[in-house]
C-alpha cells in the first residue's frame, strides 16, 4: 500500500496520533490512524481490525492507553466503513471476505518493524477476520500473537436470518444492521455518542452478512485446527450481538499451546467501552507485554 499524509500529527491525551490515507494494491483509498508509542522503538506493534458498522476513531481512548505502555497501534477504516466509506461512497460494502483478508495481509507487511513483535487484534466482525487470518493468513506465523474481542463466530441477533437466496439475487444490497447502542455497553454516555455518530453506519451488504455467518461456522467446524499461534480471546458474558459461548467453544478447540480465554461477567458486546474498560484494556496489555 502507498501512504499519503492527511494532516499534521495530532495529540490525544498527550499521545501522538498520525492520520493517513493509504492506497490498496487495487487502488482503493483507505483511512488510517497510527497511535505512536511514547518512545522509540516501541515494545510491540498492533494491527487493529474494527467491527461492522463502526470506525477506528471510536478507539482513541483504548489505543492511547496502548501508546502509554509503549505499544504502537495501526488501524484503518475498512472498506464500507467510516471515513473510507465516505470517500468511496459505499457504506456497508466491504468488497467481500477475501478482499478484507487481503487488505489485512497488505497492512501487516507494510507496517512491520524489523525486530519488533507484531500482533493482530480484532473486534466483532474484525475479530472473526483476525481468527481466519490466524488459521490461514499468509503471514500468520510471522505474528507474535492474536488478540480477539467478542468475535463474530455465531450471531445471536437477526443477522443470522439473512439467507443465501438473497445473497445470490442482490449481494450488494444494503440491509439494516440490527445493532443497538444499548446492546454495546452499559455506559449511557457512550450509547449516546454511538447513536449520534455520523460515521456509525447502520447497514451491511447482504453478501457481507451471509459470509460472516458462514465463515463463523467454518471456524468451529474445521478452520480452528490451524490456529497454533499465541491467542487471547475475550467476550462479555451478556453479549447480545455475538455468542459468548461460541467464543468459549472455539477457545477449547484450538490447538495453540499459548491460549487465554477471558470471560467478562455481565459485560455487553464492547468490553472496552464498559465502565470496567480500564481493567479490560490493562488485560490486553499485560497479555501483549508478557510475549
HELIX and SHEET records of a PDB file:
HELIX    1   1 UNK A   56  UNK A   59  5                                   4    
HELIX    2   2 UNK A   60  UNK A   68  1                                   9    
HELIX    3   3 UNK A   82  UNK A   88  1                                   7    
HELIX    4   4 UNK A   97  UNK A  110  1                                  14    
HELIX    5   5 UNK A  125  UNK A  136  1                                  12    
HELIX    6   6 UNK A  140  UNK A  142  5                                   3    
HELIX    7   7 UNK A  158  UNK A  161  5                                   4    
HELIX    8   8 UNK A  164  UNK A  169  1                                   6    
HELIX    9   9 UNK A  181  UNK A  183  5                                   3    
HELIX   10  10 UNK A  188  UNK A  196  1                                   9    
HELIX   11  11 UNK A  206  UNK A  221  1                                  16    
HELIX   12  12 UNK A  223  UNK A  226  5                                   4    
HELIX   13  13 UNK A  244  UNK A  253  1                                  10    
HELIX   14  14 UNK A  271  UNK A  273  5                                   3    
HELIX   15  15 UNK A  277  UNK A  289  1                                  13    
SHEET    1   A 3 UNK A   2  UNK A   5  0                                        
SHEET    2   A 3 UNK A  15  UNK A  23 -1                                        
SHEET    3   A 3 UNK A  10  UNK A  12 -1                                        
SHEET    1   B 9 UNK A   2  UNK A   5  0                                        
SHEET    2   B 9 UNK A  15  UNK A  23 -1                                        
SHEET    3   B 9 UNK A  29  UNK A  35 -1                                        
SHEET    4   B 9 UNK A  71  UNK A  76 -1                                        
SHEET    5   B 9 UNK A  44  UNK A  49  1                                        
SHEET    6   B 9 UNK A 117  UNK A 123  1                                        
SHEET    7   B 9 UNK A 145  UNK A 149  1                                        
SHEET    8   B 9 UNK A 231  UNK A 236  1                                        
SHEET    9   B 9 UNK A 259  UNK A 264  1                                        
SHEET    1   C 2 UNK A 174  UNK A 176  0                                        
SHEET    2   C 2 UNK A 203  UNK A 205 -1                                        
END                                                                             
